[in-house]
Amino acid sequence: MPDSMAEQLQQDMVCEGLLECFHGLKQLDRACFEALVEAEEPLTVDEIAATVDRERSTAYRAVQRLLQTGFIQKEQVNYDQGGYYHVYSPTDPSKIAGDMQRLLNDWYAKMGQLIQEFEDKYEQAEATAPVEG
């Protein structure tokens, strides 16, 4: 991944790259998310692991990262004779997009504040610098 913002803006980006860019998700996380999007019904961790060809514990960690970011939802399914298991499904894309837009707006505001602080600091230093002559 590029080091600077200028480098990031110069490279080609795809919408799926937002998962990594906004939340630092890994390629496996994206693969698990895509598996859930492509599935016709919610999946268990075992089903996700089989789809992405990874061990259950590895897929479970990816699922937990996706849950933390709000990209997927967990639902409990109860057995008739007692007990339960969890299934996972993708969050509505408009909610994910709205959350990313809010995050971007917060980042933009923070960057604007830092740029203003930079300008104020160096204008003040320039105004107080001794004039040579």
N, C-alpha and C positions, 0 to 999 in steps of 0.2 A: 504494500500500500504506500502511496506517495507520502512524503514527509510534510510538505507544506500545503497550505490551502491553494496556492497558485497551481501547484502540481496536480492537486485533486480536480481543480476546475478544468485543466487541460486534458485530462484523460476521459475516455468514453465511459459513461455510467449507464447502468440499466436500473430499472425500478427495483429489482430484487437486491441490488447493492445497498439500498436504504436500510435493510436489516442490519448489515454490518456497520454501515456508516453511522446510523443513529444510536445503535445500542451495543455495538461491539460484538455482535453475534458472530459465531463461527460458521464455516461452510457446512458442518454437520447440522447445526441449528437450522440453517436454511433448508437443508435437505429434509429434515423432519417436518418443518413447516409446510414445505411443498407436498410432502406425503399426505399430510392432513388435509390440505386444500384439494388435492386430487381424489381423496377418498370419498365415497358416496355416503358414508356414515362415520360417526366418531370411532376412533381407534384406541385400543389399549396400548400401553408401553410396549408390550411384547409384539404387537402387530406393527407398531412403528419401527421397532428394532429390526424386525424381519424385512420390512420394506426398504430400509436404508442399509441393510446388511451389516449391522453392528450388534455388539453384545447389548443385552438388556440394560446393564448398569450405565453404559455409555449413552444409550438412547435416553435413559431416564434423566441423566444430567442435562442433556440438550432440552428435553421437555421442561425441566425445571427453569432453565434460562428463558425459554419461550413464555412460560407462565409468568415469570417475574416482569417481563416486558409488556405483558398484556396481549401478546400476539395470539395466544391460544387460551381456551377455557377448559376447565376440568369439571366433569359431572360424575356424580356417584350413582352407580347402578346397583340396586339391592337384589340379592337372590331371594326367592320365595321362602326357602328353608333357613334363611339367616345368612349373614355375611354380605359382603359387597365388593365391588371392584370399581376402578375409575376408567373413564374413557375421556378422550381429548378431541377437541374440534377447534378449527380456526375461529378467531374473533371476527366479527363483521368488518370487512375491509374499510368501510367508511369511518368506523370508530378508530381503527388503527391509523388511518390517514389523518384524522382529526388530532389524535395524540401526537403524531409526528409533527404536524403543523404547529401545535402549541409548543413543542420542544424546540422547533426551529425558530419560532418567534422569540422564545426566551433567550436562545443562544444569540440571535441577532441583536436583541436589546443589550445583552451583556457585552457583546463585541463593540457595539456603538458606544457604550459607556467607557470601555477601555480605550477606544480610539480618542474619545474626547479627553480622557485623563492624560493620554500621551501628548496630545496637542497642547493642553494647558501647561503641562510640566515643561515642555521644551520651548514654548513661547515665553514662559516666565524666565527660564534660564537664559534665553536670548536677550530678553529685556534687561536683565541684571548683569549681563556680561560686560566687562570693561571694554571700552572702545580704544583700539590701538591707533596710534597716529603720531 
